[in-house]
Amino acid sequence: MSKRSAYLTQAVLQNILAWVASLMVIVPMVLIIINSFKADGETMAISAQLPKLWHPENFATVIEKGKLVRSFLNSLLYAGVSTVVTVLFGSMAAYIFSRRRSGFVSFLYMFVILGMVIPVNYVALTKVMQLTGLNNTSLGIILLYVAMQTPFTVFLIFGFVSKVPVELDEAAVLDGCSPLRLYFSIVMPLLKPALITASVLCFLNTWNEFTMPLYFLNTSEKWPMTLAIYNFFGQYEMSWNLICADVLLTCAPVIIMYLLCQRYIVGGQTAGAVKG
């Protein structure tokens, strides 16, 4: 087989795999959108057939019966605050880890990023939350989200910070910059693509988190939208049109955020992929 034939074969296989992967993501979303506008009787079997009569009032029903306004505000609070705290302190930690290459600092860096692979011990964590009085509190769930997302945030931003020239730090120090002003005025603006990438990924992960709220939030008034769907499904398990509308409303904020920040995400990931 010639090199040209091998190249064409490889290109065709790559395109087929890309189409299959795309369909695996797009088809479920299309089914959810179509069935969210159907009447109750039409959704007994989930299909791609268009509804005979469109029912946009399904969304109003879901918002009212599923109490999605309160759940939306809870999710926005948890995801928003935890994202800001995680990205702020995670980027500062990544900057220190990148600039100070001592053995102890390298050990701390490896200790932090090990959080990406070490599983959570929910029994021990429950005891800690009870002893500290943070169980079933908004502050407690936000701190848990921060702890979960910090390792990946530090890992992501570390590679990007390493490409920022050290000479900028030295010039700023000679001009009389304090450490905080050096970071916020000189270094942080240069990290914009990485910070936006980390923010979007952190927001997506915390918005979609299901296990942590299930374990550590005992009252429905504090539930985020992921648990609201779980509760709504238990009440209306036969009304798939309402369930699809609920899922669509829950996914909409993160989809919109991802589409708006997509170019920053790609730029941040490729910029931090190669160091040196």
C-alpha positions as CSV (number, residue, x, y, z in Angstrom):
1,M,0.0,0.0,0.0
2,S,1.4,3.4,-1.0
3,K,1.8,6.2,1.5
4,R,-1.0,8.2,-0.2
5,S,-3.4,5.2,0.1
6,A,-2.4,4.7,3.8
7,Y,-2.9,8.4,4.5
8,L,-6.4,8.4,2.8
9,T,-7.4,5.3,4.7
10,Q,-6.3,6.9,8.0
11,A,-8.2,10.1,7.2
12,V,-11.4,8.2,6.4
13,L,-11.2,6.1,9.6
14,Q,-10.6,9.3,11.6
15,N,-13.6,11.0,10.0
16,I,-15.8,7.9,10.7
17,L,-14.7,7.9,14.4
18,A,-15.3,11.6,14.6
19,W,-18.8,11.2,13.2
20,V,-19.6,8.3,15.5
21,A,-18.4,10.3,18.5
22,S,-20.4,13.3,17.5
23,L,-23.6,11.3,16.9
24,M,-23.2,9.8,20.4
25,V,-23.4,13.3,21.8
26,I,-25.8,15.0,19.5
27,V,-28.5,12.3,19.1
28,P,-29.4,12.1,22.9
29,M,-29.6,15.9,23.0
30,V,-31.9,16.0,19.9
31,L,-34.2,13.4,21.4
32,I,-34.4,15.4,24.7
33,I,-35.2,18.6,22.8
34,I,-37.9,17.0,20.6
35,N,-39.6,15.0,23.4
36,S,-39.6,18.0,25.8
37,F,-42.2,19.6,23.6
38,K,-44.5,16.6,23.3
39,A,-47.7,15.7,25.2
40,D,-47.8,13.0,27.9
41,G,-49.1,10.3,25.6
42,E,-46.5,10.8,22.9
43,T,-43.5,10.2,25.1
44,M,-44.4,6.7,26.2
45,A,-41.7,5.6,23.7
46,I,-38.8,8.1,23.3
47,S,-38.5,8.7,19.6
48,A,-37.2,11.3,17.1
49,Q,-40.6,11.8,15.6
50,L,-41.7,15.4,15.8
51,P,-44.6,16.2,18.1
52,K,-48.1,16.4,16.5
53,L,-48.7,19.6,18.6
54,W,-45.9,21.5,20.2
55,H,-46.3,22.1,24.0
56,P,-43.9,24.8,25.2
57,E,-45.9,25.1,28.4
58,N,-44.1,21.9,29.5
59,F,-41.2,24.1,30.6
60,A,-43.5,26.4,32.7
61,T,-44.9,23.3,34.4
62,V,-41.5,21.9,35.2
63,I,-40.3,25.3,36.6
64,E,-43.4,25.5,38.8
65,K,-43.7,21.9,40.0
66,G,-40.0,21.1,40.1
67,K,-39.2,24.3,42.0
68,L,-36.3,25.0,39.6
69,V,-36.0,28.7,40.3
70,R,-34.7,27.9,43.9
71,S,-32.6,25.0,42.6
72,F,-31.1,27.2,39.9
73,L,-30.1,29.9,42.4
74,N,-28.6,27.2,44.6
75,S,-26.6,25.8,41.7
76,L,-25.5,29.2,40.7
77,L,-24.4,30.0,44.2
78,Y,-22.5,26.8,44.7
79,A,-20.9,26.7,41.2
80,G,-20.2,30.4,41.0
81,V,-18.6,30.9,44.4
82,S,-16.6,27.7,44.3
83,T,-15.3,28.5,40.8
84,V,-14.1,32.0,41.8
85,V,-12.4,30.7,44.9
86,T,-10.8,27.7,43.2
87,V,-9.5,29.6,40.2
88,L,-8.2,32.5,42.3
89,F,-6.3,30.4,44.9
90,G,-5.5,27.6,42.4
91,S,-3.8,30.0,40.0
92,M,-1.8,31.6,42.9
93,A,-0.7,28.2,44.0
94,A,0.3,27.2,40.5
95,Y,2.3,30.4,40.1
96,I,4.3,29.7,43.3
97,F,4.8,26.1,42.4
98,S,6.1,27.2,38.9
99,R,8.5,29.8,40.3
100,R,10.0,28.0,43.3
101,R,11.6,24.8,42.1
102,S,12.8,23.4,45.4
103,G,12.3,19.8,46.5
104,F,9.8,20.7,49.2
105,V,7.7,22.8,46.7
106,S,7.8,20.0,44.2
107,F,6.6,17.6,46.8
108,L,3.7,20.0,47.7
109,Y,2.8,20.2,44.0
110,M,2.7,16.5,43.6
111,F,0.7,16.2,46.8
112,V,-1.9,18.6,45.6
113,I,-2.4,17.1,42.1
114,L,-2.6,13.6,43.6
115,G,-6.1,14.8,44.5
116,M,-7.1,14.1,40.8
117,V,-6.7,10.4,41.2
118,I,-7.2,9.6,44.8
119,P,-10.8,8.5,45.4
120,V,-13.0,10.2,48.0
121,N,-13.6,8.4,51.3
122,Y,-17.2,9.5,52.0
123,V,-17.3,7.8,55.5
124,A,-14.3,9.8,56.8
125,L,-15.5,13.0,55.0
126,T,-18.9,12.7,56.5
127,K,-17.4,12.5,60.0
128,V,-15.3,15.6,59.3
129,M,-18.3,17.5,58.0
130,Q,-20.3,16.6,61.1
131,L,-17.5,17.5,63.5
132,T,-16.9,20.9,61.8
133,G,-20.6,21.7,61.7
134,L,-20.5,22.1,57.9
135,N,-22.9,19.3,57.0
136,N,-26.1,20.4,55.3
137,T,-24.7,24.0,54.8
138,S,-24.0,26.1,51.7
139,L,-20.5,26.9,53.0
140,G,-19.8,23.2,53.5
141,I,-20.8,22.2,50.0
142,I,-18.8,25.1,48.5
143,L,-15.7,24.1,50.4
144,L,-16.1,20.5,49.2
145,Y,-16.4,21.7,45.6
146,V,-13.2,23.9,46.1
147,A,-11.3,20.9,47.5
148,M,-12.4,18.7,44.6
149,Q,-11.6,21.1,41.8
150,T,-8.3,22.6,43.1
151,P,-6.0,19.8,42.0
152,F,-7.0,19.9,38.4
153,T,-7.1,23.7,38.4
154,V,-3.5,23.8,39.7
155,F,-2.4,21.2,37.2
156,L,-4.0,23.0,34.3
157,I,-2.6,26.5,35.1
158,F,0.8,25.2,36.1
159,G,1.8,24.4,32.5
160,F,0.7,27.8,31.3
161,V,2.4,29.8,34.1
162,S,5.7,28.0,33.2
163,K,5.7,29.8,29.8
164,V,5.4,33.3,31.4
165,P,9.0,34.7,31.4
166,V,10.6,35.0,34.8
167,E,12.2,38.3,33.6
168,L,8.8,40.0,33.9
169,D,8.8,39.1,37.6
170,E,12.3,40.4,38.1
171,A,11.5,43.7,36.2
172,A,8.4,44.2,38.3
173,V,10.3,43.6,41.6
174,L,13.0,46.1,40.6
175,D,10.2,48.6,39.9
176,G,9.0,48.2,43.5
177,C,6.0,45.8,43.0
178,S,4.8,43.9,46.1
179,P,4.1,40.2,45.7
180,L,0.3,40.7,45.4
181,R,0.6,43.5,43.0
182,L,3.1,41.5,40.9
183,Y,0.7,38.7,40.6
184,F,-2.6,40.6,40.0
185,S,-1.1,43.4,37.8
186,I,1.6,41.6,35.8
187,V,1.1,37.8,35.8
188,M,-2.7,37.4,36.1
189,P,-3.6,39.3,33.0
190,L,-1.2,37.1,31.0
191,L,-3.1,34.0,32.3
192,K,-6.4,35.0,30.9
193,P,-6.9,32.0,28.5
194,A,-5.9,29.5,31.2
195,L,-8.0,31.2,33.8
196,I,-11.1,31.2,31.6
197,T,-10.5,27.6,30.7
198,A,-10.1,26.6,34.3
199,S,-13.2,28.6,35.2
200,V,-15.4,27.0,32.6
201,L,-14.3,23.5,33.4
202,C,-14.7,24.1,37.1
203,F,-18.1,25.6,36.7
204,L,-19.2,22.7,34.5
205,N,-18.0,20.1,36.9
206,T,-19.5,21.6,40.0
207,W,-22.8,22.4,38.2
208,N,-23.1,18.7,37.2
209,E,-22.0,17.3,40.5
210,F,-24.6,14.9,42.0
211,T,-22.9,12.8,44.7
212,M,-21.6,15.5,47.0
213,P,-25.0,17.3,47.4
214,L,-26.8,13.9,47.8
215,Y,-24.5,13.0,50.7
216,F,-24.1,16.4,52.4
217,L,-27.3,18.4,51.7
218,N,-30.2,16.9,53.6
219,T,-32.9,19.5,52.9
220,S,-34.5,20.0,49.6
221,E,-34.4,23.8,50.0
222,K,-30.6,23.6,49.5
223,W,-30.6,21.1,46.6
224,P,-29.0,22.1,43.3
225,M,-30.6,21.4,40.0
226,T,-29.0,17.9,39.6
227,L,-30.8,16.8,42.7
228,A,-34.0,18.6,41.7
229,I,-34.0,16.4,38.5
230,Y,-33.6,13.3,40.7
231,N,-36.5,14.3,42.9
232,F,-38.6,15.4,39.9
233,F,-38.0,12.0,38.2
234,G,-39.3,10.2,41.3
235,Q,-42.6,12.2,41.2
236,Y,-43.2,12.2,37.5
237,E,-41.4,9.0,36.2
238,M,-44.2,8.4,33.7
239,S,-44.2,11.9,32.3
240,W,-41.1,11.7,30.0
241,N,-42.0,15.0,28.3
242,L,-41.6,16.9,31.6
243,I,-38.5,15.0,32.5
244,C,-36.9,15.9,29.2
245,A,-37.9,19.5,29.7
246,D,-36.3,19.4,33.2
247,V,-33.1,17.9,31.8
248,L,-32.9,20.5,29.1
249,L,-33.4,23.4,31.5
250,T,-30.6,22.0,33.7
251,C,-28.2,21.5,30.8
252,A,-28.9,24.9,29.1
253,P,-26.8,27.2,31.4
254,V,-23.6,25.1,31.0
255,I,-24.1,24.6,27.3
256,I,-24.5,28.4,26.8
257,M,-21.5,29.1,28.9
258,Y,-19.4,26.6,27.0
259,L,-20.4,28.0,23.6
260,L,-19.6,31.5,24.7
261,C,-16.2,30.6,26.1
262,Q,-15.2,27.9,23.6
263,R,-12.4,29.8,21.9
264,Y,-10.8,30.6,25.2
265,I,-11.0,27.0,26.3
266,V,-9.2,25.7,23.2
267,G,-6.6,28.5,23.5
268,G,-6.0,27.8,27.1
269,Q,-5.6,24.0,26.7
270,T,-3.3,24.3,23.7
271,A,-1.2,27.0,25.3
272,G,-0.6,25.0,28.5
273,A,-0.1,21.7,26.8
274,V,3.6,22.3,26.0
275,K,6.1,23.8,28.4
276,G,9.4,25.5,27.6
